[in-house]
């Protein structure tokens, strides 16, 4: 059985995970962006069906119970999940996940997962997070920042790191090498 390839981006808030996913879908042939579901409120800059599918708790629960979620996690009283129908078999599926979500994906034998941690230094992440909304909730930004520090102390699986503070030319070369290595391993299995 041929496995479905998933490049699983993860990293601290403000590292640029969503930006990288969008760049990959626009610039890498055969890359498909995974759109996750969430019950959290939509942020100012987000669009339904483009950034997330925004569901209420009952809708989300129904998807979990009927088995259409590959993974589902909760964070800060909100639910996040990846619908199976959001993947394409003959593409490089690119998604943004949290650590628990990737742990769940790694257990799914239908999937070939490459976890990629997006890294940016703390100062840059904090500035990005503060500047991405017109009127940011500074308390929430600080809470996420401190929570990330704790959550990323110990990651329970192997992963590749990509530094998102480099210039775009260097970054795209590194990312393309990571993808080529990942897809060549899949062909050898």
Phi, psi and omega in degrees: 000126178285131181274154177273127181278129178229122171265113188258102178281137174210161180165174182293161178301132178089003180285340178103024182301311181294321179296318178295317179302313180297319179298315181299315181296325181279334191241349182247120180303139176069018175270136181236125180279126177277130176254119182274168175253149175209157175257359181285159179294149178290135175279162184310318188268000185266152179235138176300132177079355177247312179265316179207165162261115183271114184244157170276172185298321180295316179298316180297313180301321178298318178296321178294313183294327180273004174079015182269006175256128175290323178207151177213135181223164174239147178208123177055043180069014175243153179251145177227145179198164181244114179285135180301326181290354179275357181258151175241133186297318187259030180231167167270104181280126183243124180222165177250128186224164168263176185299315180297321178299318179294320176304317179295317180298320181297337179277345184277113185291349178279350189244145171249109190253134169240103176285128179234116178274124177271123184245138170213143182296159187303315182299313180296318179299314181298316179296317179300315182296319180291329184269352184277350175234149182297318181229078185293148173277096186300324178297318179293320178300314179295319179300314180297318181300313181290323177296318178300318180305317179288313185296329186263011177291325183219109180256122191275022179210161178286147180205164174257145178252138171233130183273113183269018176255002180278166177292158188298324180297311179296315180301313184293326177296313179298316181295317178298322177295318178300314181295315180301316179297317179299311182290329177290326175296321179297322181291331181280345181284000000 
